[in-house]
Amino acid sequence: MKPYLSVVIPVYNEEDNIAPLLVSLERALSNLNKPFEVIVVDDGSHDQTLAKLKALKPRYPWLKIIALRRNFGQSAAFTAGIDHARGEIIVTMDGDLQNDPADIPKLLSKIEEGYDVVSGWRKDRRDPLISRKIPSFLANFLISRLTKVRLHDYGCSLKAYRAEVIKGITIYGELHRFIPVLVSLGGARVTEVEVRHHPRRFGRSKYGLSRTYRVLLDLLLVLFFRKFATKPLHIFGLTGGIMLFLGFIIESYLTFLKFFLGQKIGHRPLLILGVLLILAGINLLGTGLLAELVIRTYYEASGRRIYNVREVIE
């Protein structure tokens, strides 16, 4: 029977959390009275995580195990699980027991209200203040203001999606936290609900301040997707045009000084600045034109459209 719900959980060196995680999942999902599957993606663990999953598989017929050849990162693990998910609704969560499977029905009830994405909000977060809470608060504030998708907790992995809005999304780098923004580009309706958050009992966290710069770089990428994914010439052309215009003004001014006032301009740094602005402007304009060709080739060759239809009423 095709499952109604697919739960995707990436794990990496979580050998002590696997058994209690599966027990809590069975307790939470068996009361749904709907067919479900749980897809655990082992992201190249080098402890006994995969061995414990295989040992527990006969006890849980709804468990599907995907073992990656090496550690590809959380976004790749989420992608692998989503690609293999068969449910109408796909729920993602962490495998460290900090997300509570008992909150999954709460997310599903919001989906049934008509939303396409329901994101968990760890309002009472049980993490260190300096290394986790403060950077997370600042990142969430910045992402919400810049992307216009107002969520309190982008970093919470406990999220529910309609399969049709998540299946076509390619996530890499640290983009898994930006999935609500990426699907909102296609018109998906996004909301959030408060969920519980437990302190980590076993294992070691894989997150820290070192990830902050990668999140910021991915934020720049998402902002580019949001505004210029189908019109790259607008950003490259505008920037290049401004630089070209400023360079032309500078060189025209220096030309006037030399030929009409007889001043020497060869030693002036302004001369070099003007030349650099003109060359950079031409370069950016050319980049914009090439990007436009790439985008048009992508959509025409793949058969994809620059719009998404929610429904057709006849």
Helices and strands as residue ranges (DSSP letters): E 5-11, H 18-29, G 30-32, E 36-42, H 49-56, G 57-59, E 63-67, H 74-84, E 89-92, G 101-103, H 104-112, E 117-121, I 129-133, H 134-147, E 159-162, H 163-166, G 175-178, H 179-184, E 190-194, G 209-211, H 212-228, H 232-260, H 269-302
